[in-house]
Amino acid sequence: MSIQWFPGHMNAARRNAAESMEKVDMVIEVLDARLPQASTNPMIHELRTFRQRPCLKILNKADLADPVATKAWLDFYNAQKNVRAVALSCKQQADVAKVPGLAIKTAPNRGTNEKPLRAIIMGIPNVGKSTLMNALLKKRVAKVGDEPAVTKTQQRLYLGNNIVLIDTPGMLWPKIEHPSDGLMLAASHAVGVNAVIEEEVAEFLAQLLLSRYPALLAARYGFDTEGMDGYAVIEGVAKRRALKLKGGDYDIEKAAHTLLHDYRSGAIGRISLETPQSRQHLLATYKPPARLGEQQQENEDE
C-alpha cells in the first residue's frame, strides 16, 4: 500500500514556512523518537539548509521508544553539521524545561536583549509540536489532539528569556518515497485515517514486531509467536480479546485497531520502528518503482 496524504492547507504552510525561515535564527524540529528519520520531512531539511539555519532535533515520545535505538539515533544526529539532538517527552515538564537552554546553545549568538533568539518550530503532524508549545508557554496556546493536522496557521509566541517562537502547522510532503515510511507514519498516527486501511497498516506493524520485539508481543497478548506472520498476529489478538462479528467470525478490523492502539499508547512496550542501521539498509536496497515509460520499455525488452 502506498500512502500519500497532502491536505491543501499544507501547500500554504510550506510557503509560509519558507518565508519565515529567512527571518529566524534556528529551527526546532520535533520528531517521533520511534521513527525519527521516517518522521523527518525532507522539505524542512531543504528549507533550513538553503538558509543555513542550525537545527535542534527533539526526539519526542522517547518514553515510548526503545532506549537502545534512541541512543543510536542521538549519536547519528549529533554527528551531523549544525545539528543538536535530544530525546525527551513533551509531556514531562522537567524535559521541556531543557529546551530553551538547548535552543540557545544551538544558536549561541542569540538570546540577548539586543538579539533575541528567533526560533521556528516545525515537524510533521501528530509528533507533539502543540504539546511542546503548550508546555513551554505553560498555557494552552496550541490545540492538542490525537489526530494529524490539528494546527492550521502560524503563531508567533514570546517564550521569555529573549526567545521568540514561531509555531507552524504540521507538514507532510507530497510524495512519500519509501512505502515502509508511509506505513510507519500511519502506524504512529501521523496521517489521517481516511488515507489508510488499518488492517494493512496493522499487518505491517505486526510483521515488524515479530522480527524485532516478539517477546513483547507474546507478553502483551499471551500467545506463542513462533511461526506466525503479520496477519496471524492480528487474528491472534482477535482470539485473545474475543473480538467477534455477529456471525461468529473474528473481527479482524477491530483487532487491527487494538494492535495499533496498543502500540501507539505504549501498552505493548517501548518500541522503535527503525534504527540508523535499518535506515541504512533501506536506502541501500530500495529500488524505486519504474515510471510508466520505463516500465513499457522493460516490457518491450522482454
TORFIMI-969611 format. One record per residue: x, y, z of N, C-alpha, C, O, CB in turn; residue in three letters. Coordinates in steps of 0.02 Angstrom, whole numbers, plus 50000, padded with zeros to 5 digits. Glycine has a CB too. Example, Ala and Ser with C-alpha at 12.3 -4.5 7.8 and 13.67 -1.06 7.14 Angstrom:
2
506604971650390506154977550390506604983550390507124983450423505654977650452ALA
506424988850354506844994750357506455000250394506705005750402507044997050286SER
// end
This chain:
302
500424994050000500005000050000500445006250000500885006950042499535000050061MET
500315010849954500675017149950500245022549982499675023649961500855018949877SER
500505026050032500125031050068500345037950046500925039750053500205030250144ILE
499885041750019500015048750000499455052950030498865051650017500055049649922GLN
499635057850071499125061850106499395068850113499845070050152498945058750175TRP
499115073450075499375080250073498795085250070498645087850016499855081250013PHE
498465086550127497905091250127498105098050098498685100050102497645092250199PRO
497615101450067497755107650032498095112950074498505116750049497135110350005GLY
497915113350140498205118650181498965117850190499305122550209497875118750249HIS
499225111750175499945110750184500355114350130500935115950142500105103250183MET
500055115550072500405119550021500535126550048501085129250041500005119849955ASN
500015129450078500095136150107500585136050165500975140650174499415138850130ALA
500565130650204501015130050261501745129950238502175132950270500865123750301ALA
501865126550182502555126250157502785133150134503355135150148502605121250098ARG
502355136850099502535143550076502675148150135503165151850135501975146550032ARG
502245147850186502345152150244502985150350282503345154650306501745151550291ASN
503125143750286503735141550320504355143950283504845145950314503755133950326ALA
504335143750217504915146150177505035153550188505605155750192504795144750102ALA
504495157350193504565164550206504835165850276505255170250286503885168050196GLU
504585162050325504805163050394505525160950404505875163950446504355159150442SER
505755155950367506425153350376506955158850366507485158750398506555147550328MET
506805163550322507275168950308507355173450369507875176750376507035172950248GLU
506855173650413506845178550468507005175450536506985179050586506165181750471LYS
507165169050538507305165850602508045163950607508405163950557506865159650612VAL
508255162250669508955160550681509065153050682509625150750671509175163550747ASP
508545149250696508635141950702507965138550694507435141650695508955140150770MET
508005131850685507425127550679507405122750738507905119550754507425123750611VAL
506825122250769506695116850818506245111850782505665113250770506375119550885ILE
506515106050766506135100950730505935095350778506365092250809506545098150671GLU
505285094250783505025088950827504925082650786504575082750735504365091250862VAL
505215077150810505175070650777504855065650824504815066750884505865068250754LEU
504625060150797504385054550837504985050050851505275047350804503795050650801ASP
505165049250914505765045350932505725038150909506245034850903505865045551007ALA
505125035650896505055028650874505225027750800505365022250778504345026250888ARG
505205033150762505365032950690505645039750669505335043250629504725031150648LEU
506225041550696506475048350685506575050250613506375055750593507125049150720PRO
506875045950573507015047850504506385047550461506295051750417507555043350474GLN
505965042750473505335042350436504895048250451504485050250410504975035750451ALA
504965051050511504555056850530504905063450518504695068650543504345056350603SER
505455063250480505805069350460505545071450391505615067850342506575068150459THR
505265077350388505025080050325505615082550284505955087250306504495085750336ASN
505765079650226506335081950187506285089250166506795092450153506415077650125PRO
505675091950162505595098950144505875103550199506145108850184504855100650132MET
505825101350262506105105250317506865105650310507165110850318505905102250386ILE
507155099850295507885099650285508095104250228508585107850233508115092350270HIS
507725104050173507885108250115507835115650133508275119550115507425106650056GLU
507305117550168507195124550185507735127250232507995132750222506515125550217LEU
507915123350282508395125850331509115125650305509515130150321508345121850396ARG
509285120650265509965120450238510055125850185510605128550177510115113550209THR
509535127550149509585132850100509735139550135510125143550109508925133450059PHE
509435140550193509555146650232510125145850283510285150450320508925148750268ARG
510425139850284510975138350330510785139650403511155142950440511595142550311GLN
510215137050422509975137850491510135131550532510005125950509509215139250491ARG
510425132350591510545126550634509885123550658509365126750657510985128450694PRO
509925117350680509315113750697509385110050764509885106650777509135108650642CYS
508895110950807508825106950868508295101650854507705103250847508645111350931LEU
508505095450849508035089950836507815087050903508215084750943508375084350791LYS
507165087350915506875084650976506545078050960506035077750924506365089651008ILE
506825072650986506535065950977506015065051032506165062651087507075060350979LEU
505395066951016504855066851064504575059651071504705055351030504295071651043ASN
504205058651125503915052051140504465046951154504385041051140503465049651082LYS
505025049351181505585044851196505395039651248505695034351252506185048751220ALA
504885041151289504655036451339504295030451308504195025351341504185039951389ASP
504115031051243503795025451208504275021651164504115016251139503225028051166LEU
504875024451154505355021551107505855016951142505965017551202505725027051070ALA
506155012551104506685008151128507295012451145507565015651101506855002651074ASP
507515012451208508065016951227508725015451191509125019951179508185016451301PRO
508835009151173509455007451136509435010551067509935013451044509534999751131VAL
508865010051033508805013150967508845020750972509145023950929508145011050934ALA
508545023551024508565030851032509275033351041509465038451013508135032951092THR
509665029751080510365031551090510735031551023511135036051009510715026751140LYS
510605026650981510925026250916510725032150873511135034850836510755019650881ALA
510085034150876509855039850836510175046350860510355050550819509095040350839TRP
510245047250926510565053250952511285053750928511515059150908510545053351028LEU
511645048150929512325048150903512335049950829512775053650806512655041250914ASP
511855047250792511815048450720511705055850705512045058750664511245044350690PHE
511225058950739511065065950725511595070750753511765075650720510395067750755TYR
511855069350811512345073850841513015073950804513425078350815512455071950913ASN
513105069050760513715069050718513635073350656514115074350619513885061850698ALA
513025076050645512895080050585513055087350597513015089850654512175079250563GLN
513245090750545513415097850549512795102050564512265101050535513745100150484LYS
512885106950610512345111650628511725108250657511175110850651512155115650567ASN
511825102450687511265098750717511425097050789511975094850805511105092350677VAL
510935098050832510965095750902510335091750914509785093950895511035101850953ARG
510395085950944509815081550954509735079851028510225079051064509885075150913ALA
509105079251049508955077451118508325073051117507875074151076508855083751163VAL
508295068251161507705063951167507335065651232507645066351285507915056351167ALA
506685066451226506295068251285505565066651274505365064251221506385075751302LEU
505165068051325504435067551320504145074451333504255077351386504145062351369SER
503785077051285503495083751292502945084051345502705089351362503215086151225CYS
502755078151370502255077951424502585078551492502245079251543501855071451420LYS
503255078451494503615079151556503905086151562504335088051522504185073751561GLN
503665090051610503865096951615504615097651627504925102351602503495100451671GLN
504915093051664505635093251675506025092551610506545095651601505855087851725ALA
505775088451565506085087651499506015094051458506485096451427505785081651461ASP
505405096751458505265102651418505695108651442505895112851402504525104451422VAL
505815108851507506205114451535506915114851507507235120051511506235113851611ALA
507155109351478507825109351449507855112751380508395114751358508075102151443LYS
507285113351348507275115451278507535122551267507945123551222506575115051251VAL
507325127651306507585134451294508355134751297508665137951255507295139351344PRO
508655131551347509385131551353509715128051294510235130351270509595128251417GLY
509425122551271509705119051214509635123151150510075123051107509355112251205LEU
509085126851145508995131151087509525136551084509805137951031508295134351088ALA
509675139551141510185144851143510875142051128511285145351096510185148351212ILE
511005135851151511645132751135511705131251060512245131251032511735126251175LYS
511135129951028511125128450957511255134750915511545134350861510465125250937THR
511015140450941511145146850907511465151550958511125156150983510475150050878ALA
512095150550975512415153851032512495161351027512615164651078513085150851042PRO
512425164250969512505171450962511845175250971511815181250958512785173050894ASN
511335171650993510675174751003510435173451074510755169851113510165171950951ARG
509865176551091509575175551158509745181051206509735180051267509815168951185GLY
509905187051181510065192851223509525198251211509115197651166510775195751208THR
509535203451253509065208951244509145212151175508655214051143509145214251298ASN
509765212851154509905215951090509745211351031509525213550978510635218051087GLU
509855204851041509745200050988509335194051014509615188851030510425197550958LYS
508675194851018508265189251040508345183250993508455184050933507515191351044PRO
508265177251021508295171250981507615170150948507105169750981508495165051024LEU
507625169750882507015168550844507035161350818507445159650776506935173650785ARG
506585157250843506575150050826505915148150795505385150350818506715145750888ALA
505935144150743505335141550713505265134150731505745130350723505335142550635ILE
504685132150755504565125250775504205121750718503675123950695504145124850841ILE
504495116150695504225112650637504185105150651504485102650698504665114050575MET
503825101850608503755094550614503145092150577502715096150558503725092450688GLY
503105085650567502515082850533501935082650583502035083850642502675075750505ILE
501325081150559500755080850605500835075650660501125070250649500135079450566PRO
500565077250718500475072450773501125069750802501145064150828500065066750750ASN
501665073750799502275071650833502355075050902502815073550939502885073350790VAL
501885079650918501905082750984502115090050984502295092751037502365079051028GLY
502085093450926502275100450924501835104750969502085108951007502245103050853LYS
501185103650965500715107751005500805106351079500765110951120499995106350984SER
500925100151097501055098451167501685102051192501695104551248501125090951177THR
502205102251149502815105751168502685113151177502915116151226503355104551115LEU
502325116151130502175123351135501805124951199501995129651235501765125651075MET
501295121151214500905122451275501325121651337501255125451385500295117851278ASN
501765116651337502195115551396502715121051403502865123151459502535108651390ALA
502985123451348503485128851351503175135351376503475138851417503785129951282LEU
502575136851352502235143051372501855142351437501635147351466501775145351317LEU
501775135951461501405134451522500685137051519500405139151569501755137451582LYS
500405136751460499705138351450499495135551383499915133851341499565146151453LYS
498855134951372498605131951310498605137151254498155141351250497885129151321ARG
499105136851212499155141451156499065137751089498975140851037499835144951156VAL
499085131151092499005127151031498535121351045498575118251098499695124451005ALA
498095119950999497615114551007497985107951003498405106850960497075114950953LYS
497815103451050498135096851053497605091551038497045091951063498465095651122VAL
497795086650997497335081150984497705075350954498225076150923496775083450937GLY
497435069350964497745063350936497515062350865497305056850846497585057050979ASP
497545067550826497385067450755497895071850720498095076950747496655069850742GLU
498105069850660498565074150622498235080450597497625080750590498865070250565PRO
498655085450583498425091750552497945095550595497435098150572498095090350485ALA
498095096050661497685099950706497835107350698497375111450692497795097750779VAL
498485109150698498685116150690498635118050616498905114450573499395117450717THR
498305123650600498205125550530498565131950511498695133050451497465126350517LYS
498755136250559499065142650543499675143750587499745140650639498565148350550THR
500105148350565500695150150604500495154450664500005158150662501205153950561GLN
500875153750719500795157950777501475160650798501985157050794500465153950836GLN
501495166850819502105169950845502025170850920501555174150943502255176850809ARG
502465167750959502385167551031503035169551066503585168351040502185160451054LEU
502965172851124503535175351161503645170851222503235170651268503435182751182TYR
504205167451222504355162551274504645165751336504615162851390504815157251248LEU
504935171651330505335174351384506065172351373506215168751325505085172051453GLY
506505174651417507215173051408507465175251339507935172351312507345165551418ASN
507135180451312507335183151247507285178051191507705177651146508045185751250ASN
506755174051194506625169051142505935170251112505435170751148506685161751171ILE
505905170651046505275171351010505175164850971505625162550935505285177550962VAL
504575161950977504425155750943503915156850888503425160550897504165150550993LEU
504015153750831503525153650778503295146450770503685142150751503805156650710ILE
502665145250784502385138550777502095137850707501795142650681501845137050831ASP
502175132050677501925130950609501475124750607501545120350650502515130050559THR
501025124450559500615118350551501065112250536501585112950505500095119250496PRO
500855106550559501215100450541501205099350466500675099750435500915094350577GLY
501785098050438501835097450365502075090450345502605088250365502315102650337MET
501665087250305501905081350269502155083650201502115089550185501355075850263LEU
502395079050161502665080950096502275077250042501985071950055503425079350092TRP
502275080049980501815077449929501915070149912501435066649897501895081449868PRO
502535067649913502655060749893503105057349944503685059349953502975060349822LYS
502845052249976503245048250023503605042949982503295038349955502785045050080ILE
504255043649977504635039549930504645032149948504555027849905505345042049925GLU
504745030650011504805023750033504135021250061503895024150110505365022950085HIS
503845016150032503205013650057503215011950132502725013050167502995007550019PRO
503775009250156503815007450227503775013650271503525013250327504465003650241SER
504015019350246503955025650285503215027450293502995029250348504335031350250ASP
502845026950239502135028350243501775023950292501335026250329501815027650175GLY
501955017550294501645012850340501845014350412501435013750458501825005650322LEU
502485016150423502695018050491502335024250514502135024750572503455019050493MET
502265029150470501915035350487501185033850503500905036650550501965040350429LEU
500875029450463500185027750476500105023950542499635025250580499905023550418ALA
500575019350556500535015650619500595020350679500295019150731501095010350621ALA
500975025750670501085030450725500585036250724500655040950763501785033150722SER
500095035950679499545040650676499755047550651499465052550673499225041350743HIS
500235047850606500445054250578500065056050515500135061650490501185054050563ALA
499675051350488499245052850431498525051150450498405047050494499465048850368VAL
498055054450417497355053550434497095046650418497345043250373496945058650398GLY
496585044550455496315037850446495985036950378495915031350354495805036350501VAL
495795042650346495485042050280495995040350225495805038950168495135048450262ASN
496635040450243497155039050193497425031950198497845030050157497725043950200ALA
497195028050245497485021450257496955016150266496365017650279497935021650318VAL
497155009950258496745004150275497065001250338497614998550335496704998850216ILE
496725001750394497034999950458497284992750460497804991350490496545000950513GLU
496914988150428497134981250429497824980350396498234976550420496624976750395GLU
497944983950342498584983450308499144986550349499694983950353498554986850239GLU
498984992150381499484995450424499644990850484500224990050502499235002350449VAL
499124987950514499224983650571499614977350552500024974950592498554981650601ALA
499504974750493499874968850471500614970450462501044966550480499584966050405GLU
500754976350434501444978650428501764979350497502324976950508501484985450390PHE
501414982550543501664983350611501794976650644502304975650676501184987550652LEU
501314972150637501384965550668501994961850642502354958650680500754961350657ALA
502104962250576502684958850547503334961850574503814958250587502674959450469GLN
503344968450581503944971650608504064969650681504624968350701503884979350603LEU
503524969350719503594967350790503814960050796504184958350842502924968350826LEU
503584955950751503804948950752504554948350741504884944150772503434944950698LEU
504834952650699505544952150683505974955350737506554953350746505684955350616SER
505714960350773506134964050820505924963450893506354963850938506124971250801ARG
505284962550906505044962550975504544956850988504004958051015504724969350992TYR
504724950650968504234945150977504064943951051503494942051066504514938850947PRO
504544944951095504414943751166503894948651193503474946851235505054944251207ALA
503914954851170503424959851192502724958051167502234958851203503614966751168LEU
502684955551105502044953351078501754947551120501174947651139502114951151005LEU
502184942751133501964936851171501734938851241501234936251266502524931651176ALA
502104943351272501924945451340501274949451341500874948751388502484949751370ALA
501144953451291500544957551289499924953551276499404954551307500614962951237ARG
499974948751228499364945351205499324938051227498804934851219499324945651131TYR
499864935351255499824928751284499794923051234499494917851248499234928351326GLY
500114923951176500154918251129500874917451105501264922251105499674919251070PHE
501034911451083501694909851057501744912550986501334910850943501834902251059ASP
502234916750972502294919850906502674915550856502724917250797502644926550912THR
502934909850878503334905550834502924903550772502374901050779503574899250871GLU
503204904750713502884902750651502344907450626502034906150575502604896050659GLY
502214912850662501694917450642501924922250588502524923650582501444921350702MET
501454924850549501574930550507501144936350533500804935550583501414928950431ASP
501174942050498500824947850523500074946850531499784948850581500944953650479GLY
499754943750481499034942750484498854938050542498354939050576498774939850418TYR
499274932950553499134928250607499154931750675498784929950721499634922450606ALA
499584936750682499614940550744498944944150756498674943950811500194945650743VAL
498694947450703498054951050710497494946050727497074947450770497884954850645ILE
497494940450694497004935250709497074932850781496574931650815497064929350660GLU
497704932150803497814930050872497564935250922497304933350975498554928850883GLY
497634941650907497374946850950496614946350954496314946951008497574953950924VAL
496294945050897495564944250896495354938450940494854938950977495314943250825ALA
495714932950936495544927050977495634928451051495194926851091495974921150956LYS
496204931351070496354932651140495894937851170495744937551230497074934851148ARG
495664942451130495214947751155494474946151142494034950151157495394954451122ARG
494354940251113493664938151098493294943351056492724945051070493274936851163ALA
493634945651004493344950650959493014946950901493354944450856493894955750934LEU
492344946750903491974942950852491424947150821491144951650853491694936550882LYS
491264945450759490704948450724490074944650742490104939450775490824948450647LEU
489504947250721488864944050740488824936950714488524932650747488284948150712LYS
489104935650656489064928850629489544923950661489514917950646489194929050557GLY
489974926350705490444921950739491154922350714491614919750746490214914950734GLY
491254925450656491934926250630492314931350673492024935650705491924928450556ASP
492974930650672493384935350710493364942250678493374942850616494104932850716TYR
493344947450719493314954350696494024956850684494334959750728492934958850747ASP
494274955650624494964957550607495054965050608495574967550628495154954650538ILE
494544968750587494594976050587494694978750658495124982950669493964979250556GLU
494304976250705494374978550774495024976150805495334979750844493774976050816LYS
495244970150786495884967650812496464971850786496944973250822495984960250793ALA
496424973850722496944978150694496964984850731497504987350747496814979350618ALA
496384987550744496344993850781496634993150851496974997550876495614996350785HIS
496494987350883496754986050950497514985850950497844988850993496474979450978THR
497804982350901498534981850897498844988750887499334990450920498744977150839LEU
498564992750842498824999450829498765003850891499225007550908498465002650770LEU
498205003450925498105007450986498605005451039498895009751073497395006651012HIS
498714998951047499184996651098499904998851083500285000351129499154988951104ASP
500084998951019500745001451000500795008951015501285011251045500885000050926TYR
500305012750992500325020051000500335022251073500645027151090499735023150965ARG
499985018551115499945020451186500535017851227500625019851284499305017851215SER
500935013451198501495010451234501305004251274501705001751313501785015451280GLY
500685001851264500454996051303500844989751286500924985351329499714994851290ALA
501104989151225501504983251207502194983651237502494978551255501544982651130ILE
502454989751244503124990751271503474996351233503174999551190503534984251267GLY
504094997451249504485002751217504765000151151505184995751149505065005251263ARG
504515003051097504645000351030504895005850983504615011350983504004997051001ILE
505405004350945505635008750891505535005050825505724999250818506385010850900SER
505245008450777505095005350712505695005450665505705001850615504515008750679LEU
506195009650681506795009850638507395011750680507335014650734506695014850580GLU
507975010050654508615011750685509055014750630508885014150571508955005450718THR
509615017950647510055020250593510285014650547510365015650487510665023550624PRO
510375008650576510595002950536510045000650488510184999250429510804997250581GLN
509425000350513508874998150469508755003450414508565001750358508234997050509SER
508865009750432508785015050382509315014550328509175015250268508825021950415ARG
509925013150349510475012350300510325006550254510455006950193511145011350337GLN
510065001150281509904995250240509344996950191509364994850134509704989350285HIS
508845000650214508295002650170508555006750111508375005350054507775006650208LEU
508975011550125509235015850072509675012050024509695013449964509615021750102LEU
510035007050050510505003250009510134998349963510384996549910510994999450052ALA
509554996049984509214990749947508584993149910508304989449870509024985249993THR
508374999249924507745001649895507825002949820508305006149798507515008149930TYR
507355000349782507335001549710506675005049695506145001949701507404994849669LYS
506695011449676506065014949663505685011749606505985009049560506205022249646PRO
505015011949610504615008849556504745012349490504845018449488503865009149574PRO
504735008449437504865011249370504295015949350503715014649366504945005649318ALA
504475021349315503965025749288503615022249230503855017149205504275032449265ARG
503055025049210502645021749159503035020449095503015014849068502035025949143LEU
503405025449071503785024549010504335019349017504455015348972504085031148988GLY
504665019449076505195014649090504915007649093505225002849069505555016449155GLU
504315006849123504005000349129503834997649060503934991749045503385000549173GLN
503575002049017503404999848949504024997548912504004992548876503065005448911GLN
504585001148920505214999348887505454992548912505694988448873505745004748900GLN
505384991448979505594984849007505184979348976505454974048959505524984749084GLU
504534980448969504094975348940504284973948868504264968148845503354977448944ASN
504464979248830504654978248760505314974348756505394970148712504724985048724GLU
505784975948802506434972548802506344965048815506714960948788506894975648854ASP
505854963448857505734956448872505424952848814505294946848818505294955748933GLU
// end
